């Protein structure tokens, strides 16, 4: 059965979006969080993407 994209309940910091993406991709959540921070400071769209994902992703 394929993995489903959901917010993480066990490894969340704000809304669980980065940890949920990491579980879905099979990556370490720290890597996803670093990518979001770098994109937020360089382009700024990561902040908007995070909040959209926090609203759209199921729990």
Backbone as numpy.savetxt, mean C-alpha at the origin, in Angstrom:
# Nx Ny Nz CAx CAy CAz Cx Cy Cz
-5.49 -20.93 -5.53 -6.33 -19.76 -5.53 -5.44 -18.51 -5.53
-5.67 -17.57 -6.44 -4.84 -16.36 -6.49 -5.11 -15.45 -5.28
-4.09 -14.69 -4.94 -4.21 -13.76 -3.82 -5.15 -12.61 -4.19
-5.83 -12.08 -3.19 -6.73 -10.95 -3.41 -6.09 -9.69 -2.83
-6.32 -8.59 -3.52 -5.77 -7.31 -3.08 -6.68 -6.75 -1.99
-6.16 -6.71 -0.78 -6.90 -6.21 0.38 -5.95 -5.42 1.28
-6.53 -4.55 2.10 -5.73 -3.86 3.11 -5.32 -4.86 4.17
-4.14 -4.67 4.70 -3.62 -5.57 5.72 -4.20 -5.20 7.09
-4.55 -6.22 7.84 -5.03 -6.00 9.21 -3.90 -6.15 10.22
-2.89 -6.99 9.89 -1.87 -7.31 10.88 -0.63 -6.43 10.80
-0.34 -5.85 9.64 0.91 -5.10 9.47 0.62 -3.71 8.93
-0.31 -3.02 9.54 -0.65 -1.71 9.00 -0.06 -0.59 9.84
0.24 0.50 9.16 0.75 1.69 9.84 -0.31 2.79 9.82
-0.80 3.13 8.64 -1.88 4.12 8.55 -3.19 3.43 8.21
-3.32 3.02 6.97 -4.56 2.37 6.55 -4.34 0.92 6.13
-3.11 0.48 6.04 -2.83 -0.89 5.64 -2.68 -1.09 4.15
-2.62 0.00 3.40 -2.53 -0.08 1.94 -1.19 -0.65 1.49
-0.10 -0.13 2.00 1.23 -0.60 1.59 1.45 -2.06 1.98
1.03 -2.43 3.18 1.18 -3.82 3.61 0.29 -4.74 2.79
-0.89 -4.28 2.43 -1.78 -5.07 1.58 -1.20 -5.27 0.19
-0.62 -4.22 -0.38 0.05 -4.35 -1.67 1.25 -5.30 -1.58
1.98 -5.21 -0.49 3.14 -6.09 -0.30 2.71 -7.55 -0.19
1.65 -7.82 0.54 1.14 -9.19 0.64 0.70 -9.71 -0.73
0.05 -8.85 -1.49 -0.44 -9.24 -2.82 0.73 -9.54 -3.77
1.77 -8.72 -3.72 2.91 -8.89 -4.61 3.95 -9.87 -4.08
3.87 -10.21 -2.80 4.85 -11.10 -2.19 6.15 -10.40 -1.85
6.09 -9.11 -1.60 7.25 -8.31 -1.28 7.24 -7.95 0.21
8.33 -7.35 0.65 8.42 -6.84 2.01 7.67 -5.51 2.09
6.83 -5.30 3.10 6.09 -4.03 3.20 6.98 -2.80 3.28
8.17 -2.94 3.84 9.08 -1.80 3.95 9.48 -1.28 2.58
9.67 -2.17 1.63 10.04 -1.75 0.27 8.91 -0.94 -0.36
7.69 -1.39 -0.20 6.54 -0.66 -0.75 6.41 0.70 -0.08
6.62 0.76 1.22 6.53 2.04 1.93 7.61 3.01 1.47
8.82 2.51 1.26 9.90 3.37 0.76 9.58 3.89 -0.63
9.04 3.03 -1.48 8.65 3.45 -2.83 7.59 4.54 -2.76
6.59 4.39 -1.89 5.55 5.42 -1.75 6.14 6.74 -1.27
7.07 6.69 -0.32 7.68 7.93 0.20 8.51 8.61 -0.87
9.31 7.84 -1.61 10.13 8.43 -2.68 9.24 9.05 -3.75
8.18 8.35 -4.14 7.27 8.91 -5.16 6.51 10.13 -4.63
6.20 10.13 -3.35 5.49 11.27 -2.76 6.37 12.53 -2.78
7.66 12.36 -2.48 8.54 13.52 -2.47 8.98 13.94 -3.86
9.06 12.99 -4.79 9.54 13.36 -6.12 8.42 13.82 -7.05
7.30 13.15 -7.02 6.22 13.51 -7.95 4.96 13.99 -7.25
4.69 13.52 -6.06 3.53 13.98 -5.32 2.26 13.21 -5.58
2.21 12.40 -6.64 0.97 11.69 -6.94 0.77 10.48 -6.03
1.81 10.04 -5.34 1.71 8.87 -4.48 0.78 9.14 -3.29
0.74 10.38 -2.83 -0.15 10.73 -1.72 -1.59 10.58 -2.16
-1.91 11.08 -3.33 -3.26 10.95 -3.86 -3.59 9.48 -4.12
-2.65 8.75 -4.68 -2.87 7.32 -4.96 -3.10 6.55 -3.66
-2.36 6.88 -2.61 -2.53 6.20 -1.32 -3.94 6.41 -0.78
-4.41 7.65 -0.80 -5.74 7.92 -0.26 -6.83 7.30 -1.11
-6.65 7.27 -2.42 -7.62 6.59 -3.28 -7.65 5.10 -2.98
-6.47 4.50 -2.85 -6.41 3.08 -2.53 -6.98 2.80 -1.14
-6.78 3.69 -0.20 -7.34 3.50 1.14 -8.86 3.48 1.12
-9.44 4.22 0.21 -10.90 4.25 0.09 -11.42 3.06 -0.72
-10.73 2.71 -1.79 -11.21 1.71 -2.74 -10.93 0.28 -2.30
-9.77 0.02 -1.69 -9.39 -1.34 -1.32 -10.29 -1.86 -0.20
-10.75 -3.11 -0.32 -11.57 -3.68 0.77 -10.71 -4.03 1.98
-11.35 -4.16 3.12 -10.64 -4.51 4.36 -10.30 -5.97 4.41
